[in-house]
Amino acid sequence: MTYTVLARRWRPTKFGDVVGQEHITVTLQNAITSGRVAHAYILTGPRGIGKTSTARILARAVNCLKGPAAEPCNECEICRQIIEERNLDVVEIDGASNNSVDDIRKLRETVRLSPISAKRKVYIIDEVHMLTVSAFNALLKTLEEPPEHVLFIFATTEIHKVPFTILSRVQRFDFHRIRPDIMAAHLRKICEHDKIKIPDEALDIISRRAEGSLRDAEGLLDQLIAYSGTDIPLEAVHEVLGILPREIIERTTEIIVHHDYAGALTHLSELSDAGIDYGELLRSLEHFWMEQLFARVGDASADKEEDSSAAEQLSPEDLLRLIKLASETDSEIRRSPNPRMRFEVAFLRWVSLDRSVKIADILAKLRGAGTSSTAPPPPKPSTPVVSTTAPPPESPQKAEPPEEAKSPPMKTATPEKPPSKEKSPSQKPGDIDMFNEKFGGEILEVKDTPKTSPKKG
């Protein structure tokens, strides 16, 4: 007998079996029981979280012979036909291969026909974002005013590619990524049913590796069962999934913290000889640094006993910067034809990075230096270009340089004769007196000193 993988064998058949999407299943159940089922729905979210399965459950719930009911019975003739994909009134269309205008025209012709055996005709279009713009436009009129016996259910992983004219005519449901703890509990249920022995830590690793996709988690568990049988040790999980030893992660962090260039070259050579997947190494570093960051800010869910002495020397700002750099390098490696060179260049750059410093700490140090007891020496006064009416003191004469070394005479500020008390005709009476009274002091006379250089002989 042909083996059926876990993802298909454990596909939900009722709304209650859908894992981690209660905000959607409860809404659909209430709509069915209250008779408020819309004519079109669009289900969006990441891969492997139950979009198509929910669409099939909804198709059975509205056509069940014992309903419409909040849960399909899965026992009546209509439910069995839909499960076995034998019912002609429930049509599943692949949007990637049926995306032309002609395909939509054929759909419009069949929509008008009444259902054969079911209560409603249900059209499930998977990956609806793959339809062309012309196909979307051809569907608009039918989608806005379909016959009463028709129900459209769209599913897509890229909702941003669906035109707004389509979104405004349907009810949208956003599926969430499944939490790791909920996913691990579901995997434990599968293992207990199939009598598979596996430690809880291994299930946690599988749940985190799946990144919210239950289908991916079930596929990884299937792979581990094929490798180890019904008794799966933790070491087998590390080996099959390519989980790097913690010693490599801690050693990489230690080299970055201590700026160990010699150790970095040796470490890179060891990584290359071991055939390490650089993408997996970067993701492991990101996860390890995130653990350190959560432990630093006091997250109770982080395992503080796993802190390494080198990582403890990194501030939260340093950890955030390293996480960002590792994520950018991971994106570059995926597009690079030479991942090893890209990783080694980035790693050597990380080793040369200085520690991050807060601006508040720098300002505090500057304030502390400004209030120190040792005051800086006063600046030397510059040569004044402003002369007062008092003549400058005479300086002792110096030996005059030879005639050839003399530079052309410079115009200097010389004391002028005191201004006569007679007022010039252009000056209004009382201007000087008013100026003195307002600003005080005596009038200064400024002479511009021409900037000249000695002529070359």
DRENDO-1510 file (C-alpha; in Angstrom, 1 decimal, always signed):
<recs>
REC; n; res; u; v; w
REC; 1; MET; +0.0; +0.0; +0.0 .
REC; 2; THR; +1.3; +3.5; -0.9 .
REC; 3; TYR; +2.5; +5.5; +2.1 .
REC; 4; THR; +0.7; +8.7; +2.9 .
REC; 5; VAL; +2.8; +11.5; +4.4 .
REC; 6; LEU; +1.9; +13.0; +7.7 .
REC; 7; ALA; +0.9; +16.4; +6.2 .
REC; 8; ARG; -1.8; +14.7; +4.1 .
REC; 9; ARG; -2.8; +12.1; +6.7 .
REC; 10; TRP; -3.3; +14.8; +9.4 .
REC; 11; ARG; -4.9; +17.4; +7.2 .
REC; 12; PRO; -7.8; +18.9; +9.1 .
REC; 13; THR; -11.3; +17.8; +8.2 .
REC; 14; LYS; -13.2; +20.0; +10.6 .
REC; 15; PHE; -12.9; +23.6; +11.8 .
REC; 16; GLY; -11.9; +22.3; +15.2 .
REC; 17; ASP; -8.9; +20.5; +13.7 .
REC; 18; VAL; -7.4; +23.6; +12.1 .
REC; 19; VAL; -4.4; +24.5; +14.3 .
REC; 20; GLY; -3.8; +28.0; +15.6 .
REC; 21; GLN; -6.4; +29.8; +13.5 .
REC; 22; GLU; -9.3; +30.2; +15.9 .
REC; 23; HIS; -9.9; +33.8; +14.9 .
REC; 24; ILE; -10.9; +32.6; +11.4 .
REC; 25; THR; -12.6; +29.3; +12.2 .
REC; 26; VAL; -14.9; +30.7; +14.8 .
REC; 27; THR; -15.9; +33.6; +12.5 .
REC; 28; LEU; -16.8; +31.2; +9.7 .
REC; 29; GLN; -18.8; +28.9; +12.1 .
REC; 30; ASN; -20.8; +31.8; +13.4 .
REC; 31; ALA; -21.5; +33.0; +9.8 .
REC; 32; ILE; -22.8; +29.5; +8.9 .
REC; 33; THR; -25.1; +29.1; +11.9 .
REC; 34; SER; -26.5; +32.6; +11.5 .
REC; 35; GLY; -27.0; +32.4; +7.8 .
REC; 36; ARG; -24.6; +35.2; +7.0 .
REC; 37; VAL; -22.3; +33.4; +4.6 .
REC; 38; ALA; -20.8; +35.8; +2.1 .
REC; 39; HIS; -20.6; +35.1; -1.6 .
REC; 40; ALA; -16.8; +35.4; -1.8 .
REC; 41; TYR; -13.9; +35.0; +0.6 .
REC; 42; ILE; -10.1; +35.4; +0.2 .
REC; 43; LEU; -7.8; +33.5; +2.5 .
REC; 44; THR; -4.2; +34.8; +2.8 .
REC; 45; GLY; -1.1; +34.0; +4.8 .
REC; 46; PRO; +2.2; +32.1; +4.6 .
REC; 47; ARG; +2.5; +28.6; +3.3 .
REC; 48; GLY; +1.4; +25.5; +5.1 .
REC; 49; ILE; -1.0; +27.0; +7.7 .
REC; 50; GLY; -4.4; +25.7; +6.5 .
REC; 51; LYS; -5.8; +28.0; +3.9 .
REC; 52; THR; -6.8; +25.4; +1.3 .
REC; 53; SER; -7.9; +23.0; +4.1 .
REC; 54; THR; -10.2; +25.7; +5.5 .
REC; 55; ALA; -11.7; +26.3; +2.1 .
REC; 56; ARG; -12.5; +22.7; +1.7 .
REC; 57; ILE; -14.1; +22.5; +5.1 .
REC; 58; LEU; -16.2; +25.5; +4.3 .
REC; 59; ALA; -17.3; +23.9; +1.1 .
REC; 60; ARG; -18.4; +20.8; +3.0 .
REC; 61; ALA; -20.1; +22.8; +5.8 .
REC; 62; VAL; -22.4; +24.7; +3.4 .
REC; 63; ASN; -23.3; +21.6; +1.4 .
REC; 64; CYS; -23.6; +19.0; +4.2 .
REC; 65; LEU; -26.9; +17.1; +4.1 .
REC; 66; LYS; -27.2; +17.6; +7.8 .
REC; 67; GLY; -26.6; +21.3; +7.6 .
REC; 68; PRO; -25.5; +23.9; +6.8 .
REC; 69; ALA; -23.8; +23.2; +10.0 .
REC; 70; ALA; -20.9; +24.7; +12.0 .
REC; 71; GLU; -19.0; +21.5; +11.5 .
REC; 72; PRO; -19.5; +19.2; +8.5 .
REC; 73; CYS; -20.4; +15.6; +9.4 .
REC; 74; ASN; -17.9; +14.1; +6.9 .
REC; 75; GLU; -20.2; +11.1; +6.7 .
REC; 76; CYS; -23.0; +12.0; +4.3 .
REC; 77; GLU; -22.8; +11.4; +0.6 .
REC; 78; ILE; -22.0; +15.0; -0.3 .
REC; 79; CYS; -19.2; +15.3; +2.3 .
REC; 80; ARG; -17.7; +12.0; +1.2 .
REC; 81; GLN; -17.8; +13.1; -2.4 .
REC; 82; ILE; -16.1; +16.4; -1.6 .
REC; 83; ILE; -13.4; +14.7; +0.5 .
REC; 84; GLU; -12.7; +12.3; -2.3 .
REC; 85; GLU; -12.9; +15.1; -4.9 .
REC; 86; ARG; -15.7; +13.5; -6.8 .
REC; 87; ASN; -18.3; +16.2; -6.4 .
REC; 88; LEU; -18.9; +18.2; -9.6 .
REC; 89; ASP; -20.3; +21.2; -7.7 .
REC; 90; VAL; -17.1; +21.9; -5.8 .
REC; 91; VAL; -14.4; +22.9; -8.3 .
REC; 92; GLU; -10.8; +23.5; -7.3 .
REC; 93; ILE; -8.8; +25.6; -9.8 .
REC; 94; ASP; -5.0; +26.2; -9.8 .
REC; 95; GLY; -4.5; +29.9; -10.5 .
REC; 96; ALA; -1.0; +29.3; -11.7 .
REC; 97; SER; -2.0; +27.1; -14.6 .
REC; 98; ASN; -5.4; +28.6; -15.3 .
REC; 99; ASN; -4.7; +32.3; -15.3 .
REC; 100; SER; -5.8; +33.5; -18.7 .
REC; 101; VAL; -8.8; +35.3; -19.9 .
REC; 102; ASP; -10.1; +32.2; -21.7 .
REC; 103; ASP; -10.0; +30.2; -18.5 .
REC; 104; ILE; -12.1; +32.9; -16.7 .
REC; 105; ARG; -14.6; +33.0; -19.6 .
REC; 106; LYS; -15.1; +29.2; -19.2 .
REC; 107; LEU; -15.7; +29.7; -15.5 .
REC; 108; ARG; -18.3; +32.4; -16.2 .
REC; 109; GLU; -20.2; +30.1; -18.4 .
REC; 110; THR; -20.4; +27.3; -15.8 .
REC; 111; VAL; -21.3; +29.7; -13.0 .
REC; 112; ARG; -24.7; +30.3; -14.4 .
REC; 113; LEU; -25.6; +26.6; -14.3 .
REC; 114; SER; -27.4; +25.3; -11.2 .
REC; 115; PRO; -25.6; +22.8; -8.9 .
REC; 116; ILE; -26.1; +19.1; -9.8 .
REC; 117; SER; -26.3; +17.5; -6.4 .
REC; 118; ALA; -25.1; +20.0; -3.8 .
REC; 119; LYS; -26.8; +23.0; -2.4 .
REC; 120; ARG; -24.3; +25.5; -3.6 .
REC; 121; LYS; -21.6; +25.6; -6.2 .
REC; 122; VAL; -18.2; +26.3; -4.7 .
REC; 123; TYR; -15.2; +27.5; -6.7 .
REC; 124; ILE; -11.9; +27.3; -4.9 .
REC; 125; ILE; -9.1; +29.2; -6.7 .
REC; 126; ASP; -5.7; +28.5; -5.2 .
REC; 127; GLU; -2.8; +31.0; -5.7 .
REC; 128; VAL; -5.3; +33.5; -7.1 .
REC; 129; HIS; -2.6; +36.1; -7.3 .
REC; 130; MET; -1.2; +34.3; -10.4 .
REC; 131; LEU; -4.1; +35.4; -12.5 .
REC; 132; THR; -3.3; +38.0; -15.2 .
REC; 133; VAL; -4.7; +41.5; -15.0 .
REC; 134; SER; -7.0; +40.8; -17.9 .
REC; 135; ALA; -8.3; +37.7; -16.1 .
REC; 136; PHE; -9.0; +39.6; -12.9 .
REC; 137; ASN; -10.9; +42.2; -14.9 .
REC; 138; ALA; -13.0; +39.5; -16.6 .
REC; 139; LEU; -13.9; +38.2; -13.2 .
REC; 140; LEU; -15.0; +41.5; -11.7 .
REC; 141; LYS; -18.7; +41.5; -12.8 .
REC; 142; THR; -19.3; +37.9; -11.9 .
REC; 143; LEU; -17.6; +38.3; -8.6 .
REC; 144; GLU; -19.6; +41.4; -7.7 .
REC; 145; GLU; -23.1; +39.9; -8.6 .
REC; 146; PRO; -22.8; +36.2; -8.7 .
REC; 147; PRO; -25.8; +33.9; -8.7 .
REC; 148; GLU; -27.2; +33.0; -5.3 .
REC; 149; HIS; -26.0; +29.4; -5.5 .
REC; 150; VAL; -22.4; +30.3; -6.1 .
REC; 151; LEU; -19.6; +30.7; -3.5 .
REC; 152; PHE; -16.1; +31.8; -4.4 .
REC; 153; ILE; -13.1; +31.0; -2.1 .
REC; 154; PHE; -9.7; +32.4; -3.1 .
REC; 155; ALA; -6.4; +31.4; -1.5 .
REC; 156; THR; -3.1; +33.3; -1.9 .
REC; 157; THR; +0.3; +33.7; -0.2 .
REC; 158; GLU; +0.9; +37.1; -1.9 .
REC; 159; ILE; -2.1; +39.3; -1.2 .
REC; 160; HIS; -0.3; +42.4; -2.4 .
REC; 161; LYS; -0.5; +41.1; -6.0 .
REC; 162; VAL; -4.3; +40.9; -5.9 .
REC; 163; PRO; -5.9; +44.1; -7.3 .
REC; 164; PHE; -7.9; +46.3; -5.0 .
REC; 165; THR; -10.9; +45.9; -7.2 .
REC; 166; ILE; -11.0; +42.2; -6.3 .
REC; 167; LEU; -10.3; +42.8; -2.6 .
REC; 168; SER; -13.2; +45.2; -2.3 .
REC; 169; ARG; -15.6; +42.5; -3.5 .
REC; 170; VAL; -14.6; +39.8; -1.1 .
REC; 171; GLN; -14.2; +39.2; +2.7 .
REC; 172; ARG; -10.6; +38.9; +3.7 .
REC; 173; PHE; -9.2; +36.5; +6.3 .
REC; 174; ASP; -5.5; +36.7; +7.3 .
REC; 175; PHE; -4.0; +33.5; +8.6 .
REC; 176; HIS; -1.2; +33.8; +11.1 .
REC; 177; ARG; +2.0; +31.9; +11.5 .
REC; 178; ILE; +1.5; +29.1; +14.0 .
REC; 179; ARG; +3.3; +29.6; +17.3 .
REC; 180; PRO; +6.1; +27.1; +18.1 .
REC; 181; ASP; +4.5; +25.9; +21.3 .
REC; 182; ILE; +1.2; +25.1; +19.6 .
REC; 183; MET; +3.0; +23.4; +16.8 .
REC; 184; ALA; +5.1; +21.3; +19.2 .
REC; 185; ALA; +1.9; +20.2; +21.0 .
REC; 186; HIS; +0.4; +19.1; +17.7 .
REC; 187; LEU; +3.6; +17.2; +16.7 .
REC; 188; ARG; +3.5; +15.5; +20.1 .
REC; 189; LYS; -0.1; +14.4; +19.4 .
REC; 190; ILE; +1.0; +12.9; +16.1 .
REC; 191; CYS; +3.9; +11.0; +17.7 .
REC; 192; GLU; +1.7; +9.6; +20.5 .
REC; 193; HIS; -0.8; +8.4; +17.9 .
REC; 194; ASP; +1.9; +6.7; +15.8 .
REC; 195; LYS; +3.9; +5.5; +18.9 .
REC; 196; ILE; +7.0; +7.5; +18.0 .
REC; 197; LYS; +9.5; +8.2; +20.8 .
REC; 198; ILE; +11.1; +11.6; +20.5 .
REC; 199; PRO; +12.3; +14.1; +23.2 .
REC; 200; ASP; +10.5; +17.4; +23.7 .
REC; 201; GLU; +13.6; +19.4; +22.9 .
REC; 202; ALA; +13.7; +17.8; +19.4 .
REC; 203; LEU; +10.1; +18.8; +18.9 .
REC; 204; ASP; +10.9; +22.4; +19.9 .
REC; 205; ILE; +13.8; +22.4; +17.4 .
REC; 206; ILE; +11.5; +21.2; +14.6 .
REC; 207; SER; +8.9; +23.8; +15.5 .
REC; 208; ARG; +11.4; +26.6; +15.3 .
REC; 209; ARG; +12.9; +25.4; +12.1 .
REC; 210; ALA; +9.4; +25.3; +10.4 .
REC; 211; GLU; +9.0; +29.0; +10.9 .
REC; 212; GLY; +5.3; +28.9; +11.5 .
REC; 213; SER; +4.4; +26.4; +8.8 .
REC; 214; LEU; +2.7; +23.3; +10.2 .
REC; 215; ARG; +3.1; +21.5; +6.9 .
REC; 216; ASP; +6.9; +22.0; +7.0 .
REC; 217; ALA; +7.0; +20.8; +10.5 .
REC; 218; GLU; +5.1; +17.6; +9.7 .
REC; 219; GLY; +7.4; +17.1; +6.7 .
REC; 220; LEU; +10.5; +17.4; +8.9 .
REC; 221; LEU; +9.1; +14.9; +11.4 .
REC; 222; ASP; +8.4; +12.5; +8.5 .
REC; 223; GLN; +12.0; +12.9; +7.4 .
REC; 224; LEU; +13.3; +12.1; +10.9 .
REC; 225; ILE; +11.1; +9.0; +11.2 .
REC; 226; ALA; +12.5; +7.7; +7.9 .
REC; 227; TYR; +16.0; +8.3; +9.2 .
REC; 228; SER; +15.7; +6.9; +12.8 .
REC; 229; GLY; +12.6; +4.9; +12.8 .
REC; 230; THR; +10.1; +5.1; +15.7 .
REC; 231; ASP; +12.9; +6.0; +18.3 .
REC; 232; ILE; +14.4; +9.4; +17.4 .
REC; 233; PRO; +17.3; +10.6; +19.5 .
REC; 234; LEU; +18.2; +14.3; +19.8 .
REC; 235; GLU; +21.5; +13.7; +18.0 .
REC; 236; ALA; +19.7; +12.5; +15.0 .
REC; 237; VAL; +17.7; +15.7; +14.9 .
REC; 238; HIS; +20.9; +17.7; +14.9 .
REC; 239; GLU; +22.4; +15.6; +12.2 .
REC; 240; VAL; +19.4; +15.5; +9.8 .
REC; 241; LEU; +18.4; +19.1; +10.2 .
REC; 242; GLY; +22.0; +20.4; +10.1 .
REC; 243; ILE; +21.9; +22.0; +13.5 .
REC; 244; LEU; +25.4; +23.3; +14.2 .
REC; 245; PRO; +27.1; +22.4; +17.5 .
REC; 246; ARG; +26.9; +25.1; +20.1 .
REC; 247; GLU; +30.7; +25.2; +20.4 .
REC; 248; ILE; +31.0; +26.6; +16.9 .
REC; 249; ILE; +28.5; +29.4; +17.6 .
REC; 250; GLU; +30.3; +30.3; +20.9 .
REC; 251; ARG; +33.7; +30.2; +19.2 .
REC; 252; THR; +32.6; +32.4; +16.4 .
REC; 253; THR; +31.2; +34.9; +18.9 .
REC; 254; GLU; +34.4; +34.8; +21.0 .
REC; 255; ILE; +36.5; +35.7; +18.0 .
REC; 256; ILE; +34.3; +38.7; +17.2 .
REC; 257; VAL; +34.4; +39.9; +20.8 .
REC; 258; HIS; +38.1; +39.7; +21.2 .
REC; 259; HIS; +39.0; +41.0; +17.7 .
REC; 260; ASP; +41.1; +37.8; +17.2 .
REC; 261; TYR; +42.4; +38.1; +13.6 .
REC; 262; ALA; +44.7; +35.1; +13.8 .
REC; 263; GLY; +42.0; +33.0; +15.4 .
REC; 264; ALA; +39.5; +34.2; +12.7 .
REC; 265; LEU; +41.7; +32.9; +9.9 .
REC; 266; THR; +42.1; +29.5; +11.5 .
REC; 267; HIS; +38.4; +29.3; +12.3 .
REC; 268; LEU; +37.4; +30.1; +8.7 .
REC; 269; SER; +39.7; +27.4; +7.5 .
REC; 270; GLU; +38.1; +24.9; +9.9 .
REC; 271; LEU; +34.6; +25.9; +8.8 .
REC; 272; SER; +35.5; +25.4; +5.2 .
REC; 273; ASP; +37.1; +22.0; +5.8 .
REC; 274; ALA; +34.0; +20.9; +7.7 .
REC; 275; GLY; +31.7; +21.8; +4.8 .
REC; 276; ILE; +29.6; +24.1; +7.0 .
REC; 277; ASP; +26.4; +25.6; +5.4 .
REC; 278; TYR; +27.1; +29.4; +5.8 .
REC; 279; GLY; +23.4; +30.2; +5.6 .
REC; 280; GLU; +22.7; +27.9; +8.4 .
REC; 281; LEU; +25.6; +29.3; +10.4 .
REC; 282; LEU; +24.3; +32.8; +10.0 .
REC; 283; ARG; +20.8; +31.8; +11.1 .
REC; 284; SER; +22.2; +30.0; +14.1 .
REC; 285; LEU; +24.3; +33.0; +15.1 .
REC; 286; GLU; +21.2; +35.2; +14.8 .
REC; 287; HIS; +19.2; +32.9; +17.0 .
REC; 288; PHE; +22.1; +32.7; +19.6 .
REC; 289; TRP; +22.5; +36.4; +19.7 .
REC; 290; MET; +18.7; +36.9; +20.1 .
REC; 291; GLU; +18.8; +34.5; +23.1 .
REC; 292; GLN; +21.6; +36.6; +24.6 .
REC; 293; LEU; +19.6; +39.8; +23.9 .
REC; 294; PHE; +16.4; +38.5; +25.5 .
REC; 295; ALA; +18.4; +37.2; +28.5 .
REC; 296; ARG; +20.0; +40.7; +28.8 .
REC; 297; VAL; +16.7; +42.5; +29.0 .
REC; 298; GLY; +15.3; +40.0; +31.5 .
REC; 299; ASP; +13.1; +37.7; +29.3 .
REC; 300; ALA; +12.1; +34.8; +31.5 .
REC; 301; SER; +11.7; +32.5; +28.5 .
REC; 302; ALA; +15.4; +32.8; +27.6 .
REC; 303; ASP; +17.7; +30.1; +29.0 .
REC; 304; LYS; +20.2; +32.2; +31.0 .
REC; 305; GLU; +22.3; +29.2; +31.9 .
REC; 306; GLU; +23.5; +29.0; +28.3 .
REC; 307; ASP; +25.2; +32.4; +28.3 .
REC; 308; SER; +28.8; +32.3; +27.3 .
REC; 309; SER; +31.4; +34.5; +28.8 .
REC; 310; ALA; +32.3; +36.1; +25.5 .
REC; 311; ALA; +28.7; +37.0; +24.7 .
REC; 312; GLU; +28.3; +38.6; +28.1 .
REC; 313; GLN; +30.8; +41.2; +27.1 .
REC; 314; LEU; +28.5; +42.4; +24.3 .
REC; 315; SER; +26.1; +45.2; +25.0 .
REC; 316; PRO; +22.5; +45.1; +23.8 .
REC; 317; GLU; +23.4; +47.7; +21.1 .
REC; 318; ASP; +26.3; +45.4; +19.9 .
REC; 319; LEU; +24.0; +42.4; +19.8 .
REC; 320; LEU; +21.4; +44.3; +17.8 .
REC; 321; ARG; +24.1; +45.5; +15.3 .
REC; 322; LEU; +25.5; +42.0; +14.9 .
REC; 323; ILE; +22.0; +40.5; +14.3 .
REC; 324; LYS; +21.3; +43.1; +11.6 .
REC; 325; LEU; +24.7; +42.5; +9.9 .
REC; 326; ALA; +24.1; +38.7; +10.0 .
REC; 327; SER; +20.7; +39.1; +8.4 .
REC; 328; GLU; +22.0; +41.3; +5.7 .
REC; 329; THR; +24.9; +38.8; +5.0 .
REC; 330; ASP; +22.4; +35.9; +4.8 .
REC; 331; SER; +20.4; +37.8; +2.1 .
REC; 332; GLU; +23.6; +38.5; +0.2 .
REC; 333; ILE; +24.8; +34.9; +0.4 .
REC; 334; ARG; +21.5; +33.6; -1.1 .
REC; 335; ARG; +22.1; +35.7; -4.2 .
REC; 336; SER; +25.9; +35.3; -4.4 .
REC; 337; PRO; +27.6; +32.7; -6.6 .
REC; 338; ASN; +30.4; +32.4; -4.1 .
REC; 339; PRO; +28.9; +32.1; -0.6 .
REC; 340; ARG; +32.1; +31.3; +1.1 .
REC; 341; MET; +33.9; +34.4; +0.0 .
REC; 342; ARG; +30.9; +36.6; +0.9 .
REC; 343; PHE; +30.8; +35.1; +4.4 .
REC; 344; GLU; +34.5; +35.3; +5.1 .
REC; 345; VAL; +34.6; +39.0; +4.0 .
REC; 346; ALA; +31.7; +39.8; +6.2 .
REC; 347; PHE; +33.1; +37.9; +9.2 .
REC; 348; LEU; +36.5; +39.6; +9.0 .
REC; 349; ARG; +34.6; +42.9; +8.9 .
REC; 350; TRP; +32.7; +41.9; +12.1 .
REC; 351; VAL; +36.0; +41.1; +13.8 .
REC; 352; SER; +37.3; +44.6; +13.1 .
REC; 353; LEU; +34.2; +46.4; +14.5 .
REC; 354; ASP; +34.6; +48.6; +17.5 .
REC; 355; ARG; +32.1; +48.5; +20.4 .
REC; 356; SER; +29.1; +50.8; +20.1 .
REC; 357; VAL; +29.1; +53.8; +22.4 .
REC; 358; LYS; +26.0; +55.7; +23.6 .
REC; 359; ILE; +25.9; +59.5; +22.9 .
REC; 360; ALA; +24.8; +60.1; +26.5 .
REC; 361; ASP; +28.1; +58.4; +27.8 .
REC; 362; ILE; +30.2; +60.6; +25.5 .
REC; 363; LEU; +28.4; +63.7; +26.7 .
REC; 364; ALA; +28.9; +62.7; +30.3 .
REC; 365; LYS; +32.6; +62.2; +29.8 .
REC; 366; LEU; +32.8; +65.6; +28.1 .
REC; 367; ARG; +31.0; +67.2; +31.0 .
REC; 368; GLY; +33.3; +65.5; +33.5 .
REC; 369; ALA; +36.4; +66.7; +31.6 .
REC; 370; GLY; +35.0; +70.3; +31.6 .
REC; 371; THR; +34.6; +70.3; +35.4 .
REC; 372; SER; +38.1; +69.0; +36.2 .
REC; 373; SER; +40.3; +70.9; +38.7 .
REC; 374; THR; +43.1; +71.5; +36.1 .
REC; 375; ALA; +41.9; +74.3; +34.0 .
REC; 376; PRO; +43.2; +74.6; +30.4 .
REC; 377; PRO; +45.8; +77.4; +29.9 .
REC; 378; PRO; +44.4; +80.7; +28.6 .
REC; 379; PRO; +44.7; +81.3; +24.9 .
REC; 380; LYS; +47.5; +83.6; +23.7 .
REC; 381; PRO; +46.2; +87.0; +22.7 .
REC; 382; SER; +46.4; +87.6; +19.0 .
REC; 383; THR; +48.0; +90.7; +17.5 .
REC; 384; PRO; +45.4; +93.5; +17.7 .
REC; 385; VAL; +44.4; +95.3; +14.6 .
REC; 386; VAL; +42.6; +98.0; +16.5 .
REC; 387; SER; +44.6; +100.9; +17.9 .
REC; 388; THR; +43.4; +103.4; +20.4 .
REC; 389; THR; +44.3; +107.1; +20.5 .
REC; 390; ALA; +47.0; +106.4; +23.1 .
REC; 391; PRO; +50.4; +105.7; +21.4 .
REC; 392; PRO; +51.9; +102.2; +21.9 .
REC; 393; PRO; +54.9; +101.8; +24.2 .
REC; 394; GLU; +58.2; +102.1; +22.6 .
REC; 395; SER; +60.1; +98.8; +22.2 .
REC; 396; PRO; +63.9; +98.6; +22.2 .
REC; 397; GLN; +65.4; +99.0; +18.8 .
REC; 398; LYS; +66.7; +95.9; +17.1 .
REC; 399; ALA; +69.4; +95.6; +14.5 .
REC; 400; GLU; +67.9; +96.4; +11.2 .
REC; 401; PRO; +68.2; +93.6; +8.6 .
REC; 402; PRO; +70.3; +94.2; +5.5 .
REC; 403; GLU; +68.7; +96.2; +2.8 .
REC; 404; GLU; +68.1; +93.2; +0.5 .
REC; 405; ALA; +66.2; +91.3; +3.2 .
REC; 406; LYS; +63.9; +94.1; +4.0 .
REC; 407; SER; +60.3; +93.6; +3.0 .
REC; 408; PRO; +58.2; +96.4; +1.6 .
REC; 409; PRO; +56.8; +98.7; +4.3 .
REC; 410; MET; +53.6; +97.6; +5.9 .
REC; 411; LYS; +50.8; +100.0; +6.7 .
REC; 412; THR; +50.1; +99.8; +10.4 .
REC; 413; ALA; +47.6; +101.4; +12.6 .
REC; 414; THR; +49.1; +104.8; +13.7 .
REC; 415; PRO; +47.6; +107.1; +16.2 .
REC; 416; GLU; +45.6; +109.8; +14.5 .
REC; 417; LYS; +45.3; +113.3; +15.7 .
REC; 418; PRO; +42.5; +113.8; +18.0 .
REC; 419; PRO; +39.4; +114.9; +16.2 .
REC; 420; SER; +38.8; +118.5; +16.3 .
REC; 421; LYS; +35.9; +119.7; +18.3 .
REC; 422; GLU; +34.5; +121.4; +15.2 .
REC; 423; LYS; +31.8; +119.3; +13.7 .
REC; 424; SER; +31.8; +118.5; +10.0 .
REC; 425; PRO; +29.0; +119.9; +7.9 .
REC; 426; SER; +27.8; +116.3; +7.1 .
REC; 427; GLN; +27.6; +115.4; +10.8 .
REC; 428; LYS; +24.5; +116.2; +12.8 .
REC; 429; PRO; +25.0; +117.9; +16.1 .
REC; 430; GLY; +25.0; +115.6; +19.0 .
REC; 431; ASP; +25.7; +112.3; +17.1 .
REC; 432; ILE; +29.1; +111.6; +18.8 .
REC; 433; ASP; +27.8; +112.7; +22.2 .
REC; 434; MET; +24.8; +110.4; +21.8 .
REC; 435; PHE; +27.0; +107.5; +20.6 .
REC; 436; ASN; +29.3; +107.9; +23.6 .
REC; 437; GLU; +26.4; +108.1; +26.0 .
REC; 438; LYS; +24.8; +105.0; +24.6 .
REC; 439; PHE; +27.9; +102.7; +24.3 .
REC; 440; GLY; +30.4; +104.3; +26.6 .
REC; 441; GLY; +34.2; +104.6; +26.2 .
REC; 442; GLU; +36.2; +106.4; +23.6 .
REC; 443; ILE; +35.9; +106.1; +19.9 .
REC; 444; LEU; +38.2; +103.6; +18.4 .
REC; 445; GLU; +39.6; +103.9; +14.9 .
REC; 446; VAL; +40.1; +100.7; +12.9 .
REC; 447; LYS; +42.7; +100.5; +10.2 .
REC; 448; ASP; +42.7; +97.8; +7.6 .
REC; 449; THR; +46.0; +96.1; +7.4 .
REC; 450; PRO; +46.7; +95.2; +3.7 .
REC; 451; LYS; +47.7; +91.6; +3.2 .
REC; 452; THR; +50.9; +91.9; +1.2 .
REC; 453; SER; +53.9; +89.6; +0.8 .
REC; 454; PRO; +57.5; +90.6; +0.3 .
REC; 455; LYS; +58.4; +90.8; -3.3 .
REC; 456; LYS; +60.8; +88.3; -4.6 .
REC; 457; GLY; +64.1; +89.6; -5.7 .
</recs>
